[in-house]
Amino acid sequence: MLPYGHQSIDQQDIDAVVEVLKSDWLTTGPAVEQFETQFANHVGCKHAIAVSNGTAALHLAMLAADIGAGQRVITSPNTFVASANAAAFVGALPDFSDIDPVSYNLCPQALQANWQPDTSAVVAVDYAGQSAEMPAIAEFARSQNAVVIEDACHATGGQFEHDGNIFDIGSHPWADMTIFSFHPVKTMTTGEGGMLTTNNDEFAAKARLLRSHGITRDPNRFQGLTSATVGHSDSEIGPWYYEMHSLGYNYRITDLQCALGISQLNRLRSFIQRRQEIVEIYNELFADTEHIVTPKLRNPRDRELTSWHLYTLQIDFAAAGIQRTEIMQRLGQKGIGTQVLYIPVHLQPWYRENYGYAHGKCPVAEKFYTRSLSLPLFPTMENNDVEYVAEKVKIHLNQTATSTLVA
């Protein structure tokens, strides 16, 4: 079976985890800081805060930026629900603006046209690994005093070109904070896990504090206890001492996960190169195929920079004379796993019921959803696997179209 996404684990990864299993630290140990340091160096940012998953990182970004009730957060409808849910977690209003038809990312022009005065943050999602148009998004959002958060859960290790210069996702100047996910189907994995990167000292300090119950063990931040607070005169600050300064969360990541993350980070460049090769093969095999639109880059110069988490076709199922469910079932019978990514978030029942969103709010994203189908894409696919998938997709589309014409 060829699933739509799959992790790549080798002996180096296994050895790294086993080494931690044999150590004194399974969690809150040195591997966490090592992973953060190496990840920060890889993307070129000042701060990297490792957490339990990408959703936790999104939540911490909202808290670090003091987003809350009475504020609006705009994101893309073409994403996993967590991109919007994080705003709801803090009592803000999650809102959506449409995507552009080329990259399937948040459209800067639509964002500006639909802007509301209470908007305090934008969560720009890098769909399939292609960077959102961050310079244009940030220029407008910051002119409105809004925080810019880049949801790069699809784009670990990715880059983009702007004005002739190459920028790393996770450290460029157009995102105040960037979020990554290390779920097994993503570009690299820690099993579960996530990362928040930023060059803002204040945001980093808040995220670190809230990651672990709002507790600090830093003597420089201690406020101290007095006889009034402990009921006696003993206010000794010993090696056991810690203080809770905020109501935080248990969003910690383990040393086991970080050991795997460090090992995977060493292989990330090869993962991305292989993903790029697979995308090129798919594109050649599907070139000029009737009823199919292959993924496009908004900036063709990003061909060697995009990390490609997903390979999503747009298929005109109606013109091809086949329902999406039927072709997914047929491909599944041939050992090919496919997926639909994503149902527009604003059309989910909870968002319709709580915010009154309805069909027609984001027409480009809604049309994209009706035609999208994600095919297998992961580094351990062989070229003949890619050719097999493309062949079966085209056969089923052509057979259906032919039978429809004959009938």
URTA-V719588 format. One record per residue. SS is DSSP state (hx for helix, st for strand, lp for the rest). OMEGA is omega in radians with two decimals (NA if undefined). Layout:
# URTA-V719588
ss=(SS,SS)
omega=(OMEGA,OMEGA)
This chain:
# URTA-V719588
ss=(lp,st,lp,lp,lp,lp,lp,lp,lp,lp,hx,hx,hx,hx,hx,hx,hx,hx,hx,hx,hx,lp,lp,lp,lp,lp,st,lp,lp,hx,hx,hx,hx,hx,hx,hx,hx,hx,hx,hx,hx,hx,hx,lp,lp,lp,st,st,st,st,st,lp,lp,hx,hx,hx,hx,hx,hx,hx,hx,hx,hx,hx,lp,lp,lp,lp,lp,lp,lp,st,st,st,st,st,lp,lp,lp,lp,lp,hx,hx,hx,hx,hx,hx,hx,hx,lp,lp,lp,st,st,st,st,st,lp,st,lp,lp,lp,lp,lp,lp,st,lp,hx,hx,hx,hx,hx,hx,lp,lp,lp,lp,lp,st,st,st,st,st,st,st,lp,hx,hx,hx,lp,lp,lp,lp,hx,hx,hx,hx,hx,hx,hx,hx,hx,hx,lp,lp,lp,st,st,st,st,st,lp,lp,lp,lp,lp,lp,lp,st,st,st,st,lp,lp,st,st,st,st,lp,lp,lp,lp,lp,lp,lp,lp,st,st,st,st,st,lp,st,lp,lp,lp,lp,lp,lp,lp,st,lp,lp,st,st,st,st,st,lp,lp,hx,hx,hx,hx,hx,hx,hx,hx,hx,hx,hx,st,lp,lp,st,st,lp,lp,hx,hx,hx,lp,lp,lp,lp,lp,hx,hx,hx,hx,lp,lp,lp,lp,lp,lp,lp,lp,lp,lp,lp,lp,st,st,lp,lp,lp,lp,lp,st,lp,lp,lp,st,hx,hx,hx,hx,hx,hx,hx,hx,hx,hx,hx,hx,hx,hx,hx,hx,hx,hx,hx,hx,hx,hx,hx,hx,hx,hx,hx,hx,hx,hx,hx,hx,lp,lp,lp,lp,lp,st,st,lp,lp,lp,lp,lp,lp,hx,hx,hx,lp,lp,lp,lp,lp,lp,lp,lp,st,st,st,st,st,lp,hx,hx,hx,hx,lp,lp,lp,hx,hx,hx,hx,hx,hx,hx,hx,hx,hx,lp,lp,st,lp,lp,st,lp,lp,lp,lp,lp,hx,hx,hx,lp,hx,hx,hx,hx,hx,hx,hx,lp,lp,lp,lp,lp,lp,lp,hx,hx,hx,hx,hx,hx,hx,hx,hx,st,st,st,st,lp,lp,lp,lp,lp,lp,lp,hx,hx,hx,hx,hx,hx,hx,hx,hx,hx,hx,hx,hx,hx,hx,hx,hx,hx,hx,hx,hx,hx,hx,hx,lp)
omega=(3.06,3.12,-3.12,3.09,-3.10,3.11,3.03,-3.11,3.11,-3.07,3.09,3.11,-3.12,-3.14,-3.14,3.14,3.13,3.13,3.10,3.11,-3.14,-3.08,3.12,-3.02,3.01,3.09,-3.10,-3.13,-3.01,-3.11,3.14,3.13,3.11,3.13,3.13,-3.13,-3.12,3.11,3.11,3.10,-3.10,-3.10,3.07,-3.13,-3.13,-3.07,3.00,-3.09,-3.10,-3.09,-2.98,3.11,-3.11,3.11,3.09,3.12,3.09,3.11,3.13,3.11,3.09,-3.12,-3.13,-3.13,3.13,3.06,-3.11,-3.07,3.13,-3.14,-3.13,3.08,-3.12,3.06,3.13,3.01,-3.09,-3.04,2.98,-3.01,-3.08,-3.12,3.11,-3.10,-3.11,3.09,3.12,3.13,-3.06,3.08,3.10,3.13,3.07,3.13,-3.00,3.04,-2.94,-3.12,3.02,-3.01,-3.13,-3.10,-3.09,3.09,3.12,-3.10,-3.12,-3.13,3.08,3.11,-3.13,-3.10,-3.07,-3.07,3.07,-3.06,-3.10,-3.13,-3.10,-3.14,3.04,3.03,-3.10,-3.05,3.09,-3.05,3.07,3.14,3.11,-3.10,2.95,-3.12,-2.94,3.14,-3.13,3.12,-3.10,-3.13,-3.14,-3.09,-3.13,3.05,3.10,3.11,3.13,3.07,-3.14,3.11,3.11,3.06,-3.09,-3.13,3.06,-2.83,3.12,3.13,-3.09,3.10,3.01,-3.14,3.06,3.14,3.08,-3.14,3.13,-3.13,3.09,3.02,-3.09,-3.12,-3.06,-2.99,-3.05,3.03,3.09,3.04,3.10,-3.05,3.10,3.06,3.12,3.03,-3.05,-3.13,-3.10,-3.02,3.00,-3.04,2.89,-3.02,2.80,3.14,3.13,-3.12,2.98,3.07,3.13,3.00,-3.11,-3.08,-3.09,3.11,-3.12,-3.13,3.13,-3.12,3.13,-3.13,-3.05,3.12,-3.05,2.99,-3.11,-3.05,3.05,3.00,-3.12,-3.12,-3.12,-3.12,-3.10,3.05,3.07,3.07,3.14,3.11,3.14,-3.08,-3.10,3.07,3.07,-2.98,-3.08,3.08,-3.11,3.07,-3.09,-3.07,3.12,-2.82,3.00,3.11,3.03,-3.09,3.14,3.04,-3.06,-3.01,3.01,3.13,-3.10,3.03,-3.07,3.05,3.09,3.14,-3.10,3.06,3.07,3.13,3.12,3.13,3.14,3.13,3.10,-3.11,-2.99,-3.12,3.13,3.07,-3.08,3.13,3.13,3.09,3.12,3.11,-3.13,3.12,3.12,3.12,3.09,-3.09,3.12,-3.10,-3.13,-3.10,3.08,3.08,-3.08,3.08,-3.09,2.97,3.14,3.12,3.14,3.02,3.08,3.08,-3.10,3.14,3.11,-3.08,-3.11,-3.09,-3.08,-3.01,3.05,3.00,-3.10,2.91,-3.04,3.03,2.84,-3.10,3.06,-3.05,-3.13,3.13,3.14,3.10,-3.13,3.06,-3.13,3.14,-3.10,-3.13,3.08,3.11,3.14,3.12,3.11,3.10,3.10,3.11,-3.11,3.10,3.10,-3.12,3.05,-3.05,0.21,2.88,-3.14,-2.99,-3.09,3.12,3.05,-3.07,-3.09,3.14,3.08,-3.07,-3.04,-3.07,3.08,3.13,-3.06,3.07,-3.12,-3.14,-3.12,-2.97,-3.14,3.12,-3.13,3.09,3.12,-3.14,-3.07,-3.06,-2.99,3.03,-3.12,-3.11,3.12,3.08,3.06,-2.92,-3.07,3.01,3.03,3.12,3.14,3.01,-3.13,3.13,3.13,3.13,-3.11,3.14,-3.09,3.09,-3.09,3.13,-3.10,3.10,-3.11,3.13,-3.13,-3.14,-3.14,-3.12,3.12,3.14,-3.14,-3.13,NA)
